[in-house]
Amino acid sequence: MSDRFFTVGLITAWYSSNIGVLLLNKFLLSNYGFKYPIFLTLCHMLACSLLSYVAISWIKVVPMQSIKSRVQFLKISSLGFIFCLSVVGGNISLRYLAVSFNQAVGATTPFFTAVFAYLMTLKKEGWLTYVTLIPVVTGVVIASGGEPSFHVFGFIMCVGATAARALKSVLQGILLSSEGEKLNSMNLLMYMGPVAVAFLLPAALYMEEDVVGITIALARDDVSIVWYLVFNSALAYFVNLTNFLVTKHTSALTLQVKILSLFAILNLFVTNALSKTKLKCGTNACLFAYLMLPSRISSQCSLRSEKNLCEVVHVT
């Protein structure tokens, strides 16, 4: 019984942290007026780097895995760069799109994964897999037409972030395929974090001019911005930690609950009369596709999880 309560609590913590980091990102980037998504992502990656090291080295959440060669380091750096692009794209999109629509677009990740897997490995899935992905894409197209806050640039950034997320997943399977190079998600995050910081720091200083000075000035006027950034960054890491623990204590299939629940919430709370019908039709199409995905896919996900190939969550 205690194990069951622990698992339920773990899933609740994971689900709550997912929602919390998304809403707080949206609040900072849109409502609060902190319009610096690259710097915000930099804060996330700094927190992930430091807290990953603490969790692995001190708390012993998972055994420390070391980088064994320069080639492996270059592979991890490549993954870190793509990971960085996906998170930045997701954060930029939150400046222009509603959180619910952002997540609906993110539901097309399996579609992009299937495309990249075929292009890069020539690996084909069963025809039923491709058929069930059609309603996912169709649903997003329909929902886009009914989204009152639709923004072209935000949509492009969101689709780009989703595609980058899928590309990283495929590349991770290719680049870290040998037994000696496999890393669990927590160690991979610990090593990708500093790589992402190395890319993001000059990008933030160049593209978001004087962002450090502006942040300091904001902190002098309103110290709450400091606590927002600290809490938001810690929460971004907590999403990855709880994702790993949920996969470890349940299965990779459990991670689909967030997507299915999100679609249900969209159906319950969409109230805009002009967009209600289209948005509900779109989300229902996505929901139908996820429910119809072949069971063998979830079996493959569980197998990957057992081999410590859990994905690093992209906190957007």
N, C-alpha and C positions, 0 to 999 in steps of 0.2 A: 504493500500500500504506500509506504514512504517513497519507494522508487517511482511509483505512478505520480504522486504529488510533485516530486522533484522534476519529472519530465514535463508535466503540465506547466509548472512554474517556469521552466527553461523556455518552453515554447512561447509562453506569455511574455517573458522578458525579451525574447528575440523579436516577436511580433511588435511589441510596444516600442522597442528601440528603433526598428525600421520606420515605423510611423513617425516617431519623435524626431529623428534626424531629418527626414524629408520635410516635415512641417517647419522645423526650425531653420533649415536651409532656405525654404521659401520665405519665411518671415524675415530673415536677415537680408536676402537678396532683393526682395520685392517691397515688403511693408516697412521694414526698418530703414531702408535706404542705403544699406551697405552693399554697393554695386561692384563688388570685386570678387568674382567667382574663382579666379585663379589663385588669389591670395587665400581665399577660404579653403580651397582644395589643398594648398600648401600647409595650412594649419592642420587639416585632416591627416595628411601624410606624415607630418612631424609627430603627431600624437600616435599614429599607428606604428611608426618606427620605435618610439620610446616605450610605449606600453606593451608592444609585442616583445621587446627585449626583456622587460620586467616580468611579463607573464611566463616567458619561456625560461629565462635564466634564473630568476628568483623564486617564482611561485611553482615552477615545474608543471605548467598546464600540459605541455607536451615535451618530449625529449628534444634537446637542441640538435639540429642537423646542420652540419658545416658544408660550406662550398668547397668542392674537391678539386676544381680545376678552373683555369682561366676561361675555357670554353663554356663551362657551366655558368660562370659569372656573366659572360656576354649574353647567354641565352636568357638569364634572369633579367638582365638589363633591358633586353628587347621587350620582354613581357611587362616590365615596369613602365617603359615608355608608353606602350599601348594602353596599359591600365590607367596611366596618368591622363592620356587623351580622353578616355571614356568617362572618367570622373569629372574632368573639367567640362566636357561637353554636356554632361548631365546637369551640372551645377549652373552652367550658362543658360540652359533651356528653362530652368526653374525661374529665371528672371522674367520669362515671357509666357510660360504656360502654367495652367493649373496643375497641382500635384496629381490629381486623379488622372488627367489626360496624359501627363508625363509617364505615369506608371502603365497606362493602357498601351502607349507606344512601346514601352519597355517589354511588354508581353510578346513582342515579335522576335525576341532574342532567339528562340528555337528555329525560326525561319532563317535568320542570318547564319546561325550555326550550321544548319543543313547545307546552305549555299557554300559557305567557306570550306566546310569539310569536303564537299564534292570538288571544288575548284583546286584545293591544295593537296588532297590525298586521293582524289578520284573514288572515294568511298561512297557507295550508294546505299541509302536506306530503302526499306520496303516501300512499295507504292502507296500503302495506306498511310505511312508517316507523312509523305508529301501532300496527300489529299487532305489530311486533317490540319495541315498548316495553312491551307487556303483560307478557311474561315477566320483564322487569327488575323491575317493581313487584311482580309475583306472587312472584318469588324473594325479595325483601326481606321480604314478609309472612310467607312460610314460614320464612325464617331468623330472623325476630323471635320466632316461636313456639318455636324451638329454642335461643335464646340464653340461657345460664344466668345471665348478668349483666345481663339486660334491665332497664332502668329507664325508667319512663314519661317523667319530666321530661327525662332525657338524650336519649331518643328524639325528643321534641318539639323540643328544641334542635337536634338533628342534622338533622331534617327541615326545620326553619326555616332553618338555615344553608345547606342544599342548595337550597332554594327561592330564597333571597336570592342565591346564586351564579348561578342560572339567570336571575333577574330582572336582575342586573347585566349579564350577557352580552347579553340582549335589548335593554336600555336603551342599552348601549354602541353597538350597531348602529344604534339609532334616533337618539340624541343626537349621535354623532360620525360621521354618515354623509357629510357633505360633504367634498370633497377637501381643503379648507383647514383642517378641524378634526380630521382623522384623526391619531392618535398611535400609535406602536408601543408595545408593552407595557412596555418599560423606561421610556420617558418618561412614560407614563400612571401607572406605579407611583410615579415620582418626584414627580408632582404630587398623586396621591391620598394618599400617605403623610402629608404635613403636615395635610391635611384630616382624615384619620382620627385623627391625634394630637389635633387640636383638639376632636374629639368625645369621644375616649377619656379625655383627661386629667381633665376635670370628672366624667365618669361614674365613673372609678376612685376619685377622691377622695371622691365622695359615696356610691357603692354598696359600695365596699370600704374601709370606714372605717380611717383611719390605716395604709393599706397601705405608704406610704413609710417610716414609722417602724418598722413590723413588719419590713420588708425589711432596713432598716439594723440592727435588733436581731439578725435572723437572720445577717446578714453578720458581725457581731461574734462570734457564737458559732461560726459555721461559714462561713469565707470561700469555701468551694466554691460556695455559692449564687450568688455574684457571677459566678464563671466559668461556672456552668450557664446563667445568664441571658444573659451576653455571647455564649457559644457558640451557645446556642439562637436568639438573635436574629439573629446573623450567618448561621446555617444557614437561617433562614427567608428571608433575602434570597437566599442562594445557590440555593435551590429555584427562585425566580423567574428568576434569571440563567441557570441551566442549562436551565430550561424554554424560555426565549427562544432560547438557542443551539441546543438540540436541534431546535426547530421550524425555525430558520434553516438548519441544515445537513442536515436530513432532510426531514420533512414533518409536518403536524399529525397525520396518522394514527399516527405513531410514539408519540404521547402516550397512545394507548389501550393500549399494551403494559403500562403499570403496572396498569391495571384488570384486564386479562386475567390477568396474572401473580399478582395478589393473589388472584383467585378460585382459581387453581391451588394457591397456598400454603394457602389456607383448607381446600381439600379434602385436602391432604396432612397437615396438622397438627392438625385438629380431633380431639380424643381423648375429650372428655366423652361417655360412653356415652348419656346421656339426650338430648343435643342433637345428636349426630353425624348421625343420619339426616336430621332436619329441616334442619339447617344446610347439609349437603351438597346436599340437594335444592334449597334456596333459591339457593345460589351457582351450582349447575349451571344453573338456570333463567336467572339473570342472564348467565352465560357464553354460553349458547345464544343469547340475544337479541343480545348484542354481536357474536357471530360472524355472525348473520343480518341485521344492519343493511345496508341497500342500499349498494352501492358508490358510488352517486352522492353520498351524504352525505360520504364521505371526500374525494370530488372537490371538493365545496363547501368543506370545511374547508381543503383545500390552496390553493384559490383565495383564501380569506380570509387565509390565512397570507402569500401572495404580496403581498397588498395591505396588509401590515403591520397586520392587525387581530388579532394574536395576543392570547390572553386572558392576564390576569394571574392567576397561580396563587394559590389560596387556601390558605395554610398553616394547617392546623388542628391 
